Amino acid sequence: MSMIIDERLRRKIATQSGLSIIGVLGILIAAKQRNLIESVKPLLDSLIQETGFWIEEKLYKEVLHIVGEAL
């Protein structure tokens, strides 16, 4: 049995409940800034290649810039 998760609905419910929202990219950025991971790019590339994670190229470059790994 598979379950479809409506991400937008869950985000809306969380926001209405007063919870903060952070996605995968935010987690990677925070982990790098807290020195929990050495590099974001290989993890992000792995997500894209192995799981089909989709990210707009502009956002991809922005994330790498934020963590000091600009191309």
Backbone as CSV, one residue per row, in Angstrom:
resi,resn,N_x,N_y,N_z,CA_x,CA_y,CA_z,C_x,C_y,C_z
1,MET,0.845,-1.180,0.000,0.000,0.000,0.000,0.888,1.240,0.000
2,SER,0.685,2.121,-0.959,1.472,3.343,-1.008,0.610,4.518,-0.561
3,MET,1.293,5.535,-0.066,0.588,6.704,0.418,1.136,7.930,-0.299
4,ILE,0.263,8.729,-0.824,0.660,9.962,-1.484,0.643,11.071,-0.440
5,ILE,1.763,11.796,-0.372,1.872,12.884,0.593,1.764,14.202,-0.164
6,ASP,0.812,15.017,0.208,0.655,16.326,-0.393,1.492,17.306,0.423
7,GLU,2.663,17.599,-0.085,3.612,18.456,0.622,3.038,19.838,0.897
8,ARG,2.325,20.385,-0.081,1.752,21.728,0.098,0.739,21.744,1.236
9,LEU,-0.074,20.714,1.312,-1.071,20.633,2.377,-0.392,20.526,3.739
10,ARG,0.616,19.680,3.829,1.329,19.528,5.106,2.025,20.818,5.527
11,ARG,2.602,21.534,4.574,3.239,22.815,4.883,2.201,23.829,5.379
12,LYS,1.047,23.844,4.742,-0.020,24.759,5.130,-0.489,24.464,6.554
13,ILE,-0.691,23.199,6.843,-1.134,22.798,8.184,-0.081,23.165,9.227
14,ALA,1.185,22.910,8.900,2.268,23.227,9.838,2.335,24.731,10.098
15,THR,2.239,25.521,9.038,2.284,26.977,9.176,1.112,27.481,10.012
16,GLN,-0.075,26.950,9.738,-1.253,27.351,10.502,-1.131,26.946,11.970
17,SER,-0.343,25.925,12.237,-0.140,25.459,13.608,0.999,26.210,14.297
18,GLY,1.605,27.153,13.582,2.677,27.956,14.160,4.046,27.312,14.098
19,LEU,4.193,26.262,13.303,5.480,25.591,13.181,6.329,26.245,12.099
20,SER,7.638,26.225,12.283,8.550,26.719,11.261,8.753,25.629,10.221
21,ILE,8.956,26.044,8.981,9.137,25.110,7.882,10.580,25.204,7.393
22,ILE,11.215,24.061,7.221,12.543,24.006,6.616,12.579,22.781,5.714
23,GLY,13.050,22.977,4.513,13.118,21.886,3.547,14.504,21.271,3.485
24,VAL,14.676,20.404,2.532,15.949,19.701,2.357,17.095,20.685,2.144
25,LEU,16.870,21.681,1.322,17.936,22.649,1.044,18.304,23.431,2.299
26,GLY,17.310,23.811,3.071,17.564,24.515,4.326,18.336,23.660,5.316
27,ILE,18.030,22.381,5.347,18.745,21.461,6.235,20.204,21.334,5.805
28,LEU,20.441,21.215,4.494,21.816,21.120,3.999,22.600,22.392,4.302
29,ILE,21.980,23.544,4.104,22.644,24.818,4.390,22.977,24.917,5.880
30,ALA,22.017,24.606,6.730,22.247,24.677,8.180,23.333,23.701,8.619
31,ALA,23.330,22.512,8.050,24.343,21.509,8.411,25.742,21.992,8.040
32,LYS,25.879,22.608,6.877,27.186,23.125,6.452,27.613,24.289,7.350
33,GLN,26.688,25.184,7.646,27.011,26.351,8.473,27.389,25.955,9.893
34,ARG,26.894,24.823,10.352,27.207,24.340,11.698,28.353,23.325,11.691
35,ASN,29.004,23.212,10.540,30.142,22.295,10.373,29.776,20.835,10.648
36,LEU,28.541,20.464,10.361,28.121,19.075,10.529,28.431,18.255,9.281
37,ILE,28.545,18.943,8.154,28.963,18.307,6.907,30.061,19.155,6.291
38,GLU,30.908,18.517,5.511,32.033,19.218,4.900,31.613,19.991,3.652
39,SER,30.692,19.404,2.891,30.321,19.993,1.616,28.864,19.675,1.270
40,VAL,28.190,20.649,0.685,26.802,20.480,0.268,26.710,19.898,-1.145
41,LYS,27.586,20.329,-2.041,27.477,19.966,-3.454,27.394,18.458,-3.699
42,PRO,28.273,17.643,-3.133,28.157,16.209,-3.414,26.847,15.599,-2.920
43,LEU,26.363,16.080,-1.796,25.089,15.570,-1.275,23.931,16.003,-2.161
44,LEU,23.963,17.252,-2.581,22.913,17.762,-3.453,22.935,17.045,-4.801
45,ASP,24.126,16.864,-5.357,24.257,16.144,-6.629,23.754,14.710,-6.500
46,SER,24.044,14.073,-5.391,23.580,12.707,-5.146,22.053,12.654,-5.074
47,LEU,21.460,13.618,-4.394,19.993,13.690,-4.330,19.389,13.803,-5.728
48,ILE,19.996,14.640,-6.546,19.493,14.864,-7.899,19.636,13.596,-8.748
49,GLN,20.812,12.983,-8.709,21.096,11.843,-9.570,20.459,10.548,-9.096
50,GLU,20.423,10.328,-7.813,19.972,9.039,-7.294,18.489,8.987,-6.924
51,THR,17.903,10.133,-6.609,16.500,10.100,-6.180,15.567,10.860,-7.102
52,GLY,16.141,11.578,-8.060,15.303,12.370,-8.939,14.871,13.689,-8.331
53,PHE,15.529,14.085,-7.236,15.235,15.376,-6.610,15.400,16.456,-7.667
54,TRP,14.413,17.339,-7.783,14.461,18.382,-8.802,14.703,19.723,-8.143
55,ILE,15.651,20.459,-8.732,15.938,21.806,-8.252,16.267,22.676,-9.457
56,GLU,15.685,23.843,-9.484,15.957,24.783,-10.558,17.433,25.172,-10.516
57,GLU,18.068,25.294,-11.672,19.500,25.579,-11.739,19.876,26.857,-10.984
58,LYS,19.027,27.881,-11.085,19.298,29.143,-10.379,19.346,28.916,-8.865
59,LEU,18.418,28.133,-8.341,18.383,27.848,-6.906,19.573,26.981,-6.502
60,TYR,19.919,26.011,-7.341,21.087,25.159,-7.104,22.334,26.020,-6.904
61,LYS,22.549,26.950,-7.823,23.715,27.840,-7.745,23.635,28.753,-6.523
62,GLU,22.433,29.215,-6.190,22.253,30.091,-5.024,22.596,29.358,-3.727
63,VAL,22.151,28.114,-3.604,22.453,27.318,-2.411,23.964,27.150,-2.274
64,LEU,24.632,26.801,-3.368,26.080,26.630,-3.312,26.788,27.939,-2.977
65,HIS,26.270,29.038,-3.477,26.850,30.353,-3.158,26.698,30.656,-1.659
66,ILE,25.533,30.383,-1.113,25.268,30.653,0.300,26.263,29.926,1.197
67,VAL,26.603,28.692,0.816,27.501,27.893,1.657,28.966,28.013,1.227
68,GLY,29.246,28.929,0.305,30.631,29.173,-0.120,31.193,28.109,-1.032
69,GLU,30.318,27.463,-1.800,30.760,26.447,-2.744,30.364,26.820,-4.178
70,ALA,30.376,28.121,-4.443,29.958,28.591,-5.766,30.782,27.932,-6.858
71,LEU,30.108,27.659,-7.974,30.762,27.006,-9.103,31.817,27.844,-9.743
